[in-house]
């Protein structure tokens, strides 16, 4: 099984390249069509979009097994219950999407008779599983961000409390991050609004540090948010133009490729 998964994962990089080109072609044909330019150019770009979509389905063929297999260690190695549950559900939903995608792919290739299955209905069901997978990923991301932010706030409070016990050290510290280092007093503004402003600045600094220290989570959030709008549009919950979908797909593809380029940014819990 491990050798099969290793072999299958070699197609992931190709899928990202094809996905990037596919969404670029979608932007091209949408803009050509919008400006009333060459009908032939629009048809060629649309054909490229459809062809690359089918090629990506073929590249994903068989990955349902290693996606399901990858959910097993998540259930046994992650201690946090929320992350364990959301990560497992995300992968199981992704596996269900791929299983249905395989059936639709066989139908498109003519290997399954058109009267045997309702291809549009199956495709929509698969898209729903894709949506569930993305939502579970976003829930996991939000939980992890809240967890990191809470830990950063607790660390900051402990640091400030320690500084109060040694004022001289606190005063001479060049890396001091307490209220005095970020205090902004606006004359004429009520004291409660000044306090709110002060707290907002402190929170913003904490969030900025959390983002810089946990770039892997930030990248995953960007990827999942961009991906979220694609199945929502396919299912008809929202209406976005093909050009917007293409842009979101490009951003999502680049974000998902970053961990492969730089393994230090790879999500270890998803």
C-alpha positions, 0 to 999 in steps of 0.5 A: 500500500505504501509503494502504491501511495508513493507512486500515486502521489507523483501525479499530484504535482502534475495535477496542480500544473494542469489545474493552474493552466485550466483556470488560466484558460477559463479566465482567457475564454471568459474575457474573450467572450465578454469583449466579443472577440474571436469566437474561434479563440473562445471555443479553443480556450473552452476546449482546453478548459474541458480537456484539462478538466478530463485529464485531471480526472484521469490523474486523480483516478485511483487516489480514493484509496490513498485518501482513505488510507491517509485518514487512518493515521490521523485518527490514531496520531492526533491528540486534539479531538477537534483537529482529529475529527475535522481532519478525518471527516475532511479526508473521508469527504474528499475520498467520497468525492474522488470515488464519485469522480471516478465513476463520472470519469468512466462515464465521460470516457464511454466506459459506462453507458449513459443510461446506467447513471445520471451523470449530472446528478452524480457530479453534483453529489460529488461536488457536495462532498468536495464542499464538505471536505473544504468546510471541514478544513476551514473549521479545522483552520479556524479552530487552530487559529483560535488556539494559537491566538489564545496561547499567544495572549496567555504568553503575553499576559505571563510576560507582562506579569513577570515584568511587573515584578522587576520594573527596572528590567521591564524598563530597560528591555528593548523587546518590551511588548506591553501596553506602553510599547503600543499605546496610542492616546488621541487627545479629545477622544473619550477614555473608553474609546482610547482603551478600545483602540489600545486593545485593538492595536495589541490584538492586531500585533498578536494576530500579525505575529501569529500569522508570521509564525504559523504561515502554514495555517495562513496558507491553508486558510487562503487555499480553503477560502478560495476553493470554497467559492468554486463548489458553491458556484457549481451547486448554484448557492452563489453566482460568480463569473467564470473569470472570478472562479478562474482567479480563485482557482489560480490563487488556490492552486498556488497556495496548495503548491507552496507546501510542496515547494517548501516542506517547512510550510506543510500542514502536519495535522491536515 
